[in-house]
Amino acid sequence: MDTSLASLNGFGFTDGVLPSACPTRIVLNHVTSTWGVLVLVALSQSDLRWGELRRTVQGISEKMLAQTLRTLEADGFVLRTAQPTIPPRVDYSLTARGHELTEHLLPLMSWIAANADDILADEEAEHPQQA
């Protein structure tokens, strides 16, 4: 197995360097932000309305939910469908690109969920909080 950085070309690397102007950094920031990940995971389970997303992704403010949805929609991961009803109804769902992304994201989230308690316990053991 080639372990040189040059072998990572095509994964954001160019000649073994992660260039600051690489577009992958922008998309990576959008996708892997705390709220971006959680919204994508929530929508991977089903289409949701605004209020359902707020209840599912606990702790997200209205401002951050709106900003995250706008960003993910602009990137082509989320579809916003407004129904011409009174009161207005807006549904959010994953696009084909969003479904493709979550196929890769869900195994990572599964690994994190399986290991988070141990990782945080190890961190706490190394750096106990002082009372």
C-alpha positions as CSV (number, residue, x, y, z in Angstrom):
1,M,0.0,0.0,0.0
2,D,1.4,3.4,-1.0
3,T,1.5,5.6,2.1
4,S,3.0,8.7,0.4
5,L,0.8,11.9,0.4
6,A,1.1,12.0,-3.4
7,S,-1.0,8.8,-3.5
8,L,-3.9,10.8,-2.0
9,N,-4.2,13.0,-5.1
10,G,-7.9,13.2,-6.0
11,F,-8.9,13.3,-2.3
12,G,-8.3,17.0,-2.0
13,F,-4.6,16.7,-2.4
14,T,-2.6,18.1,-5.3
15,D,1.0,16.8,-5.6
16,G,0.8,15.8,-1.9
17,V,-0.5,19.2,-0.7
18,L,-3.9,20.2,0.6
19,P,-4.2,23.6,-1.2
20,S,-6.0,26.3,0.6
21,A,-8.1,27.3,-2.4
22,C,-9.3,23.7,-3.1
23,P,-13.1,23.6,-3.6
24,T,-13.3,20.4,-1.5
25,R,-12.6,22.5,1.6
26,I,-15.7,24.6,1.1
27,V,-18.0,21.5,0.5
28,L,-16.3,19.7,3.4
29,N,-17.0,22.6,5.7
30,H,-20.7,22.6,4.6
31,V,-21.2,18.9,4.9
32,T,-19.2,18.3,8.1
33,S,-20.4,21.2,10.2
34,T,-22.1,20.0,13.3
35,W,-25.5,21.1,12.1
36,G,-24.9,20.1,8.5
37,V,-24.1,16.5,9.6
38,L,-27.1,16.3,11.9
39,V,-29.6,17.7,9.4
40,L,-28.3,15.3,6.7
41,V,-28.6,12.4,9.0
42,A,-32.2,13.4,10.0
43,L,-33.2,13.8,6.4
44,S,-31.7,10.4,5.5
45,Q,-34.4,8.8,7.6
46,S,-37.4,10.7,6.0
47,D,-38.6,13.9,4.5
48,L,-39.3,16.5,7.2
49,R,-41.0,19.8,7.8
50,W,-39.3,22.7,9.5
51,G,-40.8,22.0,12.9
52,E,-40.0,18.3,12.6
53,L,-36.3,19.1,11.8
54,R,-36.1,21.5,14.9
55,R,-37.5,18.7,17.1
56,T,-35.2,16.1,15.6
57,V,-32.0,18.1,15.7
58,Q,-32.3,19.3,19.3
59,G,-30.3,22.4,20.2
60,I,-30.3,24.0,16.7
61,S,-31.5,27.5,16.7
62,E,-34.0,28.8,14.0
63,K,-31.2,30.9,12.6
64,M,-28.7,28.0,12.3
65,L,-31.4,25.7,10.9
66,A,-32.3,28.2,8.2
67,Q,-28.6,28.9,7.4
68,T,-27.8,25.2,7.3
69,L,-30.8,24.3,5.1
70,R,-30.0,27.2,2.7
71,T,-26.3,26.0,2.4
72,L,-27.2,22.4,1.9
73,E,-29.9,23.3,-0.7
74,A,-27.4,25.6,-2.6
75,D,-24.9,22.7,-2.6
76,G,-27.6,20.4,-4.1
77,F,-27.9,18.1,-1.1
78,V,-31.4,19.2,0.1
79,L,-34.6,19.9,-1.8
80,R,-37.0,22.5,-0.4
81,T,-40.6,22.0,-1.6
82,A,-43.1,24.7,-0.7
83,Q,-46.7,23.7,-0.9
84,P,-49.2,26.5,-1.9
85,T,-51.5,25.9,1.1
86,I,-52.7,28.0,4.0
87,P,-50.8,27.9,6.3
88,P,-47.8,27.4,4.0
89,R,-46.2,24.0,4.2
90,V,-42.5,23.4,3.4
91,D,-41.0,20.0,3.2
92,Y,-37.3,19.2,3.1
93,S,-35.8,16.1,1.6
94,L,-32.5,14.8,0.3
95,T,-31.7,15.0,-3.4
96,A,-30.1,12.1,-5.2
97,R,-26.7,13.8,-4.4
98,G,-27.8,14.1,-0.7
99,H,-28.7,10.4,-0.6
100,E,-25.3,9.5,-2.2
101,L,-23.5,11.6,0.4
102,T,-25.4,10.1,3.3
103,E,-24.5,6.6,2.1
104,H,-20.9,7.6,3.1
105,L,-21.8,9.7,6.1
106,L,-24.0,7.2,7.9
107,P,-21.2,4.6,8.5
108,L,-19.0,7.4,9.9
109,M,-21.8,8.5,12.2
110,S,-22.4,4.9,13.2
111,W,-18.7,4.5,14.1
112,I,-18.8,7.8,16.1
113,A,-21.9,6.7,18.0
114,A,-20.3,3.4,18.8
115,N,-17.1,5.0,20.1
116,A,-18.1,8.4,21.5
117,D,-18.5,7.3,25.1
118,D,-15.1,5.6,25.2
119,I,-13.4,8.5,23.5
120,L,-14.9,11.0,25.9
121,A,-14.1,8.8,28.9
122,D,-10.5,8.6,27.7
123,E,-10.4,12.3,27.3
124,E,-11.9,12.9,30.8
125,A,-9.3,10.4,32.3
126,E,-6.4,12.3,30.7
127,H,-7.8,15.8,31.6
128,P,-10.1,15.6,34.6
129,Q,-12.0,18.8,35.2
130,Q,-11.0,20.6,38.4
131,A,-13.8,21.6,40.7
